[in-house]
Amino acid sequence: MKQSNKLETWGNEMTMNLNNILYQNIQASPYFKQLYELKTYHEVIDEIYNHVESLEPFLKGTTASTAFCLLYKLWTLRLTVKQINGLIQHTDSPHIRALGFLYLRYV
């Protein structure tokens, strides 16, 4: 019997269990709105590699960070188990691995 590749999630299907202020600021972020152009898992991985420099949820004040905008973008893609394993075993960037673990933590 083939095992399902769908990652089982827990909690709020809309907010990904993020803090309400963080969720609202991600939704309002001009950077997050730019991410609509990215349609595939590999495009988002490249974006993480090229643009994530830290993993704080907020940049200045309540501005959502690049990392957390990309984390939520990954959520919108509804990653598979294989894709999550690819994130947490990625060898090119510790930020990619860290976002994989944050994804697991939130969902």
C-alpha positions as CSV (number, residue, x, y, z in Angstrom):
1,M,0.0,0.0,0.0
2,K,1.4,3.4,-1.0
3,Q,1.9,5.9,1.8
4,S,0.3,9.3,1.3
5,N,2.7,12.1,0.4
6,K,0.4,14.7,1.9
7,L,1.7,16.3,5.0
8,E,-0.8,16.2,7.8
9,T,-1.4,19.6,9.4
10,W,-2.8,20.9,12.6
11,G,-4.5,24.1,13.6
12,N,-5.8,27.1,11.7
13,E,-5.8,26.3,7.9
14,M,-5.8,30.0,7.0
15,T,-3.2,31.6,9.3
16,M,-0.8,28.6,9.6
17,N,-1.0,29.1,13.4
18,L,1.0,32.4,13.2
19,N,0.5,35.2,15.7
20,N,-2.4,37.4,14.4
21,I,-0.2,40.5,14.1
22,L,2.4,38.6,12.2
23,Y,-0.2,37.1,9.9
24,Q,-1.8,40.4,9.2
25,N,1.5,42.1,8.5
26,I,2.6,39.3,6.1
27,Q,-0.7,39.7,4.2
28,A,-0.1,43.5,4.0
29,S,3.5,43.2,3.0
30,P,4.5,44.5,-0.5
31,Y,7.2,41.8,-0.5
32,F,4.7,39.0,0.1
33,K,2.5,40.4,-2.7
34,Q,5.5,40.1,-5.0
35,L,5.7,36.4,-4.1
36,Y,2.5,35.7,-6.0
37,E,4.7,35.5,-9.1
38,L,6.5,32.4,-7.6
39,K,4.5,29.4,-8.6
40,T,6.7,26.4,-7.7
41,Y,8.5,25.0,-4.7
42,H,11.9,25.4,-6.5
43,E,11.3,29.1,-7.3
44,V,10.6,29.7,-3.5
45,I,13.7,27.8,-2.5
46,D,15.8,30.0,-4.8
47,E,14.2,33.1,-3.3
48,I,15.0,31.9,0.2
49,Y,18.6,31.2,-0.9
50,N,19.0,34.6,-2.5
51,H,17.1,36.9,-0.1
52,V,16.9,35.5,3.5
53,E,19.6,36.8,5.8
54,S,18.0,36.2,9.2
55,L,15.0,34.4,10.8
56,E,13.4,37.0,13.0
57,P,9.6,37.3,12.4
58,F,9.8,41.1,12.2
59,L,12.2,43.5,10.6
60,K,11.6,46.9,12.1
61,G,8.7,47.5,14.3
62,T,5.9,45.2,13.0
63,T,7.1,44.8,9.4
64,A,7.1,41.1,8.5
65,S,10.5,39.7,7.7
66,T,11.5,38.2,4.3
67,A,11.9,34.9,6.0
68,F,8.4,34.7,7.5
69,C,6.8,36.0,4.2
70,L,8.5,33.1,2.4
71,L,7.5,30.7,5.2
72,Y,3.9,31.7,4.6
73,K,4.4,31.4,0.9
74,L,5.6,27.8,1.4
75,W,2.3,27.2,3.3
76,T,0.3,28.4,0.4
77,L,2.0,25.8,-1.8
78,R,0.8,23.0,0.6
79,L,4.1,21.2,0.7
80,T,4.4,17.4,0.4
81,V,6.4,15.2,2.8
82,K,9.1,14.9,0.1
83,Q,9.3,18.7,-0.3
84,I,9.6,19.1,3.5
85,N,12.4,16.5,3.6
86,G,14.1,18.4,0.8
87,L,13.9,21.6,2.9
88,I,15.3,20.2,6.1
89,Q,18.1,18.2,4.3
90,H,19.1,21.1,2.0
91,T,22.9,21.5,1.9
92,D,23.2,25.0,0.2
93,S,21.8,27.2,3.0
94,P,21.1,26.9,6.7
95,H,18.2,29.4,6.2
96,I,16.5,26.9,3.9
97,R,16.8,24.2,6.5
98,A,15.7,26.5,9.3
99,L,12.5,27.5,7.4
100,G,11.8,23.8,6.9
101,F,11.9,23.2,10.6
102,L,9.8,26.4,11.2
103,Y,7.3,25.1,8.8
104,L,7.0,21.8,10.7
105,R,6.8,23.7,14.0
106,Y,3.9,25.9,12.8
107,V,1.8,23.2,11.0
